[in-house]
Amino acid sequence: MREISRRMGMMLTAMLCTASSVGAQTPPVQRTPIVVGIVVEGLTEDYLTMLRPQLSEGGFKRLMHSGITMTDINFGPGIDPTAATAIVYTGASPSVNGIPARLVYDQETHLALPTLLDKEKIGNFTDETYSPKAIRVSTISDEVRIDSEGDGYVYALAADPQQAIISAGHAANGAYWITDHTGNWASTTYYRDMPAAVSNRNYHTPLKSRIDTMKWTPMFDMASYPMLSRGEKSRPFRKNFPVKDINRYRHFKSSPLGNKEITDMAIDLMTSTAMGRDRQTDMLCLAYNLSPSGATRAEVMDAYLRLDRDLARLFSAVDRVAGHGNASIFLTGLPTDRGVAPDDPRWQIPHGEFSVKRATYLLEMYLMALHGNADWVTGYHNRHIYLNRKLITDRNLSLANFRTEVADFMARMSGVSGVYTIDDIIASRAGDNPQATKRNTSIAHCGDVIIEINPGWEIVDDESAPPGRTPAVERASATRIPAFILAPGVSAIQIDTPVDARALTTAVAGVLRIRAPNAASTNSINIR
């Protein structure tokens, strides 16, 4: 299967390369000195199109004009940024790669825990303990490192620890992130390297010594931002990160200033190491965010324009170390899990609240009436209801029938628009796209019954929600997510038909002339 994947990648590479004139001699194949992989939470085709006149030539426009542009990357249903990052780097869905979401429910402790939590490891500049152990397959960054037999460097930088580690994979030199509590650049002892660029930042110019003086204000005059109302144009925003805000590092990381911090570190890391300067392919993986907490439309647009300038700085630094046009770059947007605040009551948009505590209490009472006094429900997390499977089997009850009883009861609750069981998922009977729902479900982490909440409703009283996360209104998302591939020999084309996100990984492997990750089997990009 690996040889087949390699051949498919080589075929895709041949298709991607600019056709030579008849009789011309084929130039020798050259390995790219550095590959830069970038994921951007919240990036949409609509905003890029709207802001195109304000974009710089060296940022997003460079990707648009010089490489492959895919305007609609499809990740499938129920995917958050962590799971989407895993799809991009493994070329496989959660059912295969083992990463269904940022948090998974632990039925022993009844807590929602980070998917990559690994208590056997120690944090570096942090007390957080993570590792890539939960990623069940290889990643594109693993394959880059393996292809060089360990001589190439692979580093990953992100605001979020799990995105950094997923991007780095199992075989990388290091993965680094900004901590929520101290603002340090941190890592895990799973990885061996702690470059001077990272440790020097913590010792000599730590974020905690700078954040009090930082502020986020509009990059341009508010009148130059398109599609704003008169009221929005008259109210320039101003964000800062005061000491009294216990979540100031989290807010900083979700702002454009967090993206700038990541870019600064990436440039420092490249220029202070030998990345891109030898015959081995090195890889730098970055994760950015365009979904600032509680952002207005003007703030989102400003975040786009600031990231555009950060990308221009990054690409210029890549050119300096590898030579102009010698690097391979791929960038893709990711779906966001940041909800939206309720609409102002004056607009009279239908609204309601789904209380997790009330729903689970009523469900417990119903099950006790049917089957006797016992703890039939063990927990709730992210619309998943977990049942006491051991108790059910000990009572000689059918798990499938029990789940159906629960689903029937939950379907009658106000605010619930859909219900399906784990048995429905396995049998491909769940959701509007049953096959996609099955692909994006990790059975090992899935609840017994999954509910869908009506758009316009809030989920409240959710004890499993992340700290600091305020209730948000459910809203369907039908936005188009773009992706780009820029590499030597790749022609500038645009693909407007939907592209399976898993195919992006196979395409990148083909461009790099390396084997695809061991679970990447989708090769559906049509570039004709």
C-alpha positions as MATLAB code, in Angstrom:
seq = 'MREISRRMGMMLTAMLCTASSVGAQTPPVQRTPIVVGIVVEGLTEDYLTMLRPQLSEGGFKRLMHSGITMTDINFGPGIDPTAATAIVYTGASPSVNGIPARLVYDQETHLALPTLLDKEKIGNFTDETYSPKAIRVSTISDEVRIDSEGDGYVYALAADPQQAIISAGHAANGAYWITDHTGNWASTTYYRDMPAAVSNRNYHTPLKSRIDTMKWTPMFDMASYPMLSRGEKSRPFRKNFPVKDINRYRHFKSSPLGNKEITDMAIDLMTSTAMGRDRQTDMLCLAYNLSPSGATRAEVMDAYLRLDRDLARLFSAVDRVAGHGNASIFLTGLPTDRGVAPDDPRWQIPHGEFSVKRATYLLEMYLMALHGNADWVTGYHNRHIYLNRKLITDRNLSLANFRTEVADFMARMSGVSGVYTIDDIIASRAGDNPQATKRNTSIAHCGDVIIEINPGWEIVDDESAPPGRTPAVERASATRIPAFILAPGVSAIQIDTPVDARALTTAVAGVLRIRAPNAASTNSINIR';
ca = [
       0.000    0.000    0.000;
       2.879    2.414    0.735;
       4.365    1.818   -2.722;
       0.949    2.433   -4.290;
       0.596    5.694   -2.337;
       4.081    6.726   -3.457;
       3.257    6.029   -7.109;
      -0.010    7.975   -6.804;
       1.915   10.869   -5.299;
       4.446   10.788   -8.130;
       1.615   10.796  -10.686;
       0.024   13.807   -8.982;
       3.364   15.602   -8.954;
       3.786   15.025  -12.673;
       0.320   16.466  -13.285;
       1.065   19.476  -11.092;
       4.325   20.381  -12.811;
       4.351   22.809  -15.705;
       4.386   20.980  -18.998;
       7.691   21.163  -20.913;
       7.815   21.984  -24.596;
       8.039   19.096  -27.061;
      11.581   17.758  -27.282;
      12.845   19.765  -24.296;
      15.160   17.973  -21.942;
      13.621   17.193  -18.511;
      15.565   18.971  -15.759;
      16.844   16.855  -12.873;
      14.493   16.459   -9.910;
      15.484   18.721   -6.993;
      14.297   18.301   -3.416;
      12.809   21.417   -1.881;
      15.077   22.654    0.950;
      12.178   23.566    3.228;
       8.438   22.921    3.385;
       6.163   25.209    5.389;
       2.799   23.821    6.516;
       0.228   26.332    7.786;
      -3.275   25.830    9.201;
      -5.527   28.806    9.926;
      -8.598   28.457   12.117;
     -11.543   30.466   10.781;
     -10.097   31.238    7.329;
     -12.899   31.533    4.752;
     -12.986   32.159    1.017;
     -15.656   34.851    1.450;
     -13.465   37.080    3.641;
     -10.439   36.636    1.361;
     -12.526   37.692   -1.628;
     -13.998   40.684    0.197;
     -10.589   41.885    1.426;
      -8.628   41.138   -1.740;
      -7.998   44.830   -2.617;
      -6.378   45.371    0.795;
      -4.177   42.249    0.721;
      -0.444   42.632    0.198;
       1.374   41.094   -2.768;
       3.650   39.050   -0.519;
       1.017   37.340    1.646;
      -2.209   35.671    0.563;
      -1.906   37.115   -2.955;
       1.402   35.319   -3.445;
      -0.369   32.034   -2.763;
      -3.287   32.975   -5.010;
      -1.165   34.121   -7.959;
       1.624   31.552   -7.911;
       0.193   28.226   -6.778;
      -2.836   25.973   -6.638;
      -5.891   27.590   -5.074;
      -8.670   25.355   -3.775;
     -11.690   27.434   -2.801;
     -13.721   24.788   -0.963;
     -12.015   22.250    1.322;
     -14.499   19.805    2.868;
     -13.737   18.419    6.330;
     -17.127   16.792    6.854;
     -19.513   17.248    9.825;
     -18.725   17.776   13.502;
     -15.061   18.761   13.166;
     -13.300   21.244   15.463;
      -9.875   22.855   14.768;
      -7.945   20.113   16.602;
      -9.590   17.299   14.654;
      -9.252   19.277   11.418;
      -5.515   19.749   12.018;
      -5.182   15.987   12.438;
      -7.034   15.382    9.154;
      -4.698   17.772    7.314;
      -1.507   16.196    8.638;
      -2.552   12.527    8.542;
      -4.788   12.481    5.471;
      -7.230   10.396    7.519;
     -10.482   11.016    9.389;
     -10.967   10.710   13.178;
     -12.249    7.138   12.890;
      -8.748    6.224   11.660;
      -6.344    8.808   13.098;
      -7.843    8.732   16.629;
      -8.278   12.509   17.088;
     -12.031   13.360   17.165;
     -11.852   16.702   19.007;
      -9.807   18.912   21.321;
     -11.385   17.283   24.375;
     -12.592   13.717   24.865;
     -14.723   12.378   27.692;
     -13.024   10.023   30.142;
     -15.650    7.651   31.522;
     -13.523    6.670   34.537;
     -12.971   10.196   35.881;
     -16.141   11.667   34.276;
     -14.037   14.555   32.992;
     -13.463   16.046   29.561;
      -9.696   15.784   29.017;
      -7.338   16.938   26.240;
      -7.076   14.264   23.572;
      -3.248   14.312   23.645;
      -2.935   14.296   27.440;
      -0.073   11.992   28.482;
       0.732   11.891   32.190;
       3.870    9.853   31.518;
       5.572   12.903   29.995;
       6.813   16.098   31.616;
       6.271   19.634   30.393;
       9.129   21.922   29.438;
       8.484   25.509   30.658;
       5.007   24.274   31.689;
       3.274   21.796   33.973;
       1.134   20.567   31.031;
       1.768   16.966   30.003;
       1.199   16.078   26.363;
       2.535   13.763   23.692;
       1.502   12.553   20.196;
       0.794    9.065   21.585;
      -2.951    9.300   20.799;
      -2.305    9.938   17.075;
      -2.706    6.405   15.739;
      -1.085    6.920   12.317;
       1.852    8.726   10.732;
       1.725   12.391    9.657;
       3.150   14.277    6.694;
       5.742   15.787    9.058;
       6.730   12.268   10.151;
       7.226   11.289    6.520;
       9.403   14.353    5.839;
      11.641   13.424    8.767;
      11.754    9.724    7.827;
      12.558   10.546    4.211;
      15.684   12.421    5.339;
      16.590    9.535    7.684;
      16.475   11.995   10.563;
      18.868   14.545    9.043;
      16.139   17.089    8.283;
      14.683   19.382   10.953;
      10.940   19.334   11.721;
       9.555   21.966   14.104;
       5.996   23.100   14.875;
       4.720   26.313   16.468;
       1.176   27.140   17.605;
      -0.743   28.968   20.270;
      -2.469   25.699   21.178;
      -0.420   22.730   22.483;
      -2.409   20.042   20.700;
      -2.242   21.776   17.339;
       1.524   22.142   17.751;
       1.971   18.453   18.597;
      -0.350   17.145   15.873;
       1.501   19.277   13.324;
       4.871   18.020   14.570;
       3.818   14.373   14.665;
       5.730   11.516   16.256;
       9.179   11.965   14.719;
       9.749   15.745   14.879;
      12.574   17.551   16.601;
      10.183   19.693   18.579;
       6.722   21.236   19.050;
       6.232   24.528   20.909;
       3.195   26.486   22.102;
       2.215   29.495   24.220;
       0.894   28.548   27.651;
      -2.396   29.902   28.992;
      -1.068   30.706   32.460;
       2.408   32.231   32.007;
       2.680   33.112   28.323;
       5.877   31.060   28.057;
       6.822   29.132   24.958;
       6.516   25.550   26.175;
       7.058   22.001   24.977;
       6.984   18.398   26.174;
       9.902   16.166   27.018;
       8.604   13.738   24.394;
      10.622   15.851   21.945;
      14.369   16.203   22.415;
      15.110   19.674   21.072;
      14.745   22.982   22.883;
      16.308   25.459   20.427;
      18.006   28.585   21.744;
      15.457   30.732   19.888;
      12.698   29.323   22.108;
      14.485   29.333   25.475;
      15.987   32.788   24.838;
      12.513   34.205   24.221;
      11.363   32.894   27.605;
      14.429   34.154   29.476;
      15.154   37.475   27.774;
      11.912   38.769   26.201;
       9.096   36.796   27.844;
       5.538   37.629   26.917;
       4.703   38.416   30.548;
       7.116   41.363   30.425;
       5.502   42.772   27.264;
       1.806   41.944   27.332;
       0.819   44.841   29.632;
       1.936   47.358   27.009;
       0.353   45.591   24.030;
      -2.869   46.738   22.449;
      -4.866   45.755   19.394;
      -6.286   48.665   17.436;
      -7.334   48.955   13.755;
      -4.474   48.682   11.259;
      -6.241   51.100    8.889;
      -8.832   53.837    9.128;
     -12.192   52.251    9.919;
     -13.721   53.788    6.765;
     -11.460   51.588    4.607;
     -12.907   48.318    5.941;
     -15.595   47.080    3.513;
     -19.188   46.144    4.296;
     -19.347   47.943    7.660;
     -22.356   49.930    8.804;
     -22.036   53.635    9.598;
     -22.172   52.803   13.269;
     -19.346   50.253   13.025;
     -17.144   52.655   11.070;
     -17.585   55.305   13.745;
     -16.451   53.008   16.587;
     -12.758   52.055   16.330;
     -11.997   49.080   18.558;
      -9.278   48.838   21.165;
      -8.235   45.626   22.945;
      -5.619   45.237   25.644;
      -4.582   42.509   28.060;
      -4.555   43.878   31.631;
      -3.123   42.054   34.631;
      -6.558   41.834   36.261;
      -7.798   39.636   33.390;
      -7.001   36.058   34.457;
      -7.598   34.903   30.871;
      -5.384   37.534   29.277;
      -2.995   35.026   27.692;
      -5.917   33.111   26.178;
      -7.353   36.323   24.766;
      -3.910   37.319   23.468;
      -3.461   33.964   21.725;
      -6.783   34.271   19.894;
      -5.978   37.809   18.734;
      -3.849   38.902   15.747;
      -1.071   39.721   18.202;
      -0.854   36.005   18.965;
      -0.368   35.340   15.253;
       2.427   37.924   15.183;
       4.122   36.249   18.155;
       4.058   32.900   16.320;
       5.473   34.502   13.162;
       8.259   36.217   15.101;
       9.226   32.920   16.716;
       9.100   31.102   13.362;
      11.471   33.629   11.777;
      13.820   33.458   14.775;
      13.823   29.676   14.612;
      14.598   29.580   10.894;
      17.351   32.174   10.995;
      19.059   30.753   14.100;
      19.170   27.147   12.870;
      20.319   25.479    9.663;
      16.765   25.092    8.336;
      16.546   25.328    4.550;
      20.284   25.606    4.047;
      21.359   22.059    3.173;
      20.364   19.256    0.845;
      17.889   17.713    3.282;
      14.260   18.819    3.362;
      13.310   20.604    6.592;
       9.754   21.351    7.686;
       8.220   24.198    9.674;
       4.581   23.779   10.777;
       2.534   26.760   11.986;
      -1.009   27.218   13.290;
      -2.751   30.599   13.196;
      -6.168   31.843   14.305;
      -8.669   34.187   12.646;
     -11.478   33.732   15.185;
     -10.723   36.217   17.991;
     -12.836   35.787   21.119;
     -16.057   37.790   20.835;
     -14.825   39.588   17.721;
     -16.873   42.072   15.717;
     -16.849   42.017   11.927;
     -14.333   44.865   11.831;
     -12.032   42.996   14.197;
     -12.202   39.847   12.066;
     -11.286   41.833    8.954;
      -8.406   43.480   10.776;
      -7.206   40.036   11.901;
      -7.147   38.908    8.248;
      -5.134   41.923    7.118;
      -2.662   41.578    9.972;
      -2.164   37.877    9.261;
      -1.637   38.753    5.583;
       1.275   40.981    6.597;
       2.623   38.299    8.927;
       2.560   35.788    6.059;
       4.439   38.240    3.848;
       7.138   38.574    6.517;
       7.282   34.807    6.943;
       7.531   34.096    3.206;
      10.259   36.722    2.859;
      12.240   35.020    5.633;
      11.759   31.639    3.939;
      13.122   33.134    0.694;
      16.192   34.390    2.530;
      17.094   30.951    3.897;
      16.064   28.798    0.926;
      16.192   31.135   -2.056;
      13.199   32.755   -3.741;
      10.792   30.194   -5.155;
      12.651   27.186   -3.770;
      10.370   26.426   -0.813;
       7.182   24.372   -0.793;
       4.289   25.937    1.111;
       0.819   24.640    1.855;
      -1.814   26.586    3.736;
      -5.361   25.582    4.564;
      -8.188   27.025    6.569;
      -9.804   25.088    9.402;
     -13.375   25.152   10.706;
     -13.767   27.047   13.966;
     -15.613   25.924   17.091;
     -16.033   29.411   18.492;
     -19.736   30.123   18.791;
     -21.547   33.390   18.374;
     -23.363   35.511   20.946;
     -27.178   35.667   20.892;
     -28.744   38.264   18.635;
     -30.120   41.395   20.243;
     -33.689   40.672   21.476;
     -35.014   43.577   19.385;
     -34.534   41.474   16.244;
     -36.912   38.797   17.593;
     -34.839   35.888   16.276;
     -36.200   32.608   17.719;
     -34.085   31.657   20.713;
     -33.999   29.124   23.528;
     -31.783   27.451   26.095;
     -31.010   23.749   26.321;
     -29.987   22.965   29.897;
     -27.659   19.971   30.156;
     -28.412   19.531   33.880;
     -32.163   19.561   33.348;
     -31.986   17.216   30.370;
     -29.803   14.606   32.101;
     -31.928   14.809   35.271;
     -35.154   14.184   33.360;
     -33.496   11.362   31.429;
     -32.353    9.713   34.686;
     -35.884    9.933   36.113;
     -37.331    8.405   32.958;
     -34.857    5.493   32.952;
     -35.423    4.817   36.657;
     -39.156    4.605   36.016;
     -38.532    2.032   33.294;
     -35.686   -0.035   34.760;
     -35.400    0.728   38.458;
     -33.357    2.952   40.716;
     -29.760    3.134   39.451;
     -27.191    5.463   37.864;
     -28.051    4.764   34.249;
     -26.352    7.889   32.836;
     -22.639    8.317   33.565;
     -22.014   11.631   31.815;
     -22.521   14.208   29.087;
     -19.940   15.879   26.857;
     -20.251   17.906   23.671;
     -23.747   16.599   22.784;
     -22.768   13.014   23.591;
     -24.675   11.128   26.324;
     -22.706    8.339   27.998;
     -24.598    5.429   29.551;
     -23.588    2.959   32.244;
     -22.854    0.118   29.845;
     -21.657   -2.291   32.540;
     -24.825   -1.837   34.571;
     -27.003   -2.299   31.497;
     -25.314   -5.568   30.522;
     -25.263   -6.783   34.161;
     -29.051   -6.352   34.220;
     -29.294   -8.486   31.047;
     -30.657   -5.560   29.063;
     -29.969   -4.969   25.388;
     -27.557   -2.053   24.894;
     -29.019   -1.304   21.463;
     -32.587   -1.224   22.781;
     -31.551    0.861   25.777;
     -29.905    3.422   23.502;
     -33.030    3.554   21.364;
     -35.147    4.270   24.461;
     -32.827    7.124   25.383;
     -32.863    8.506   21.834;
     -36.672    8.404   21.692;
     -36.915   10.296   24.987;
     -34.320   12.937   24.042;
     -35.978   13.546   20.673;
     -39.049   14.898   22.506;
     -37.099   17.593   24.378;
     -37.388   21.233   23.391;
     -34.399   22.448   21.419;
     -33.335   18.990   20.221;
     -33.454   18.861   16.427;
     -31.964   15.407   15.898;
     -30.858   12.295   17.798;
     -28.932    9.182   16.782;
     -27.191    6.340   18.550;
     -23.724    4.873   18.205;
     -25.416    1.908   16.519;
     -26.864    4.294   13.918;
     -23.360    5.660   13.266;
     -21.827    2.221   12.811;
     -24.655    1.213   10.469;
     -24.281    4.481    8.474;
     -27.759    5.713    9.401;
     -26.760    8.926   11.207;
     -26.863   12.509    9.976;
     -27.443   14.096    6.586;
     -24.283   12.429    5.252;
     -24.082    9.061    7.084;
     -20.748    7.989    5.573;
     -19.097   11.286    6.484;
     -20.559   11.130    9.997;
     -19.147    7.631   10.417;
     -15.720    8.728    9.144;
     -15.604   11.654   11.545;
     -16.563    9.608   14.609;
     -14.028    7.883   16.816;
     -15.965    4.944   18.239;
     -13.492    4.670   21.126;
     -14.500    8.152   22.341;
     -18.109    8.320   21.168;
     -21.090    8.504   23.518;
     -24.027    6.101   23.346;
     -26.489    8.723   22.112;
     -25.674   11.945   20.243;
     -28.037   14.901   20.083;
     -28.227   17.891   17.746;
     -29.403   21.248   19.082;
     -31.657   23.557   17.118;
     -29.944   26.595   15.506;
     -30.523   29.719   17.587;
     -30.435   27.820   20.895;
     -27.748   27.964   23.590;
     -26.379   24.982   25.503;
     -26.166   26.005   29.180;
     -25.229   24.305   32.472;
     -22.591   22.229   30.679;
     -20.101   21.177   33.358;
     -17.901   19.519   30.730;
     -17.367   22.778   28.812;
     -13.782   24.176   28.777;
     -12.947   26.726   31.520;
     -13.775   30.272   30.512;
     -15.992   29.190   27.605;
     -19.257   31.120   27.689;
     -22.450   29.618   26.215;
     -22.806   30.319   22.524;
     -25.699   30.137   20.110;
     -25.839   27.097   17.840;
     -25.421   28.089   14.237;
     -25.043   26.027   11.082;
     -21.892   26.819    9.097;
     -21.918   26.680    5.317;
     -18.782   28.733    4.667;
     -16.182   27.781    2.065;
     -12.717   27.038    3.419;
      -9.786   27.672    1.042;
      -6.413   25.941    0.733;
      -3.256   26.647   -1.264;
      -0.187   24.739   -2.466;
       2.852   26.691   -3.636;
       5.932   24.772   -4.773;
       8.665   24.760   -7.441;
       7.234   23.579  -10.757;
       3.606   23.867   -9.642;
       1.361   25.801  -12.035;
      -1.039   28.508  -10.870;
      -4.553   27.091  -11.172;
      -7.834   27.435   -9.279;
     -10.098   24.546   -8.275;
     -13.649   25.636   -7.429;
     -15.187   22.188   -6.921;
     -15.234   20.821   -3.338;
     -12.041   18.990   -2.334;
     -11.926   16.321    0.372;
      -9.571   17.615    3.088;
      -7.866   14.222    3.227;
      -6.761   14.601   -0.391;
      -4.723   17.683    0.494;
      -2.230   15.508    2.392;
      -1.735   13.140   -0.523;
      -1.240   16.091   -2.881;
       1.418   17.643   -0.627;
       3.255   14.318   -0.370;
       3.228   14.085   -4.157;
       4.626   17.599   -4.549;
       7.401   16.791   -2.051;
       8.118   13.462   -3.786;
       7.825   11.498   -0.574;
       5.461    8.732    0.460;
       2.121    9.777    1.888;
       1.268    9.153    5.579;
       0.375    5.517    6.193;
      -3.386    6.191    6.525;
      -3.694    8.656    3.624;
      -5.656    6.873    0.915;
      -7.682    9.669   -0.704;
      -6.366   11.050   -3.997;
      -9.268   12.985   -5.446;
      -7.896   16.425   -6.377;
      -8.884   17.109   -9.976;
      -6.433   19.641  -11.389;
      -7.453   19.364  -15.040;
];
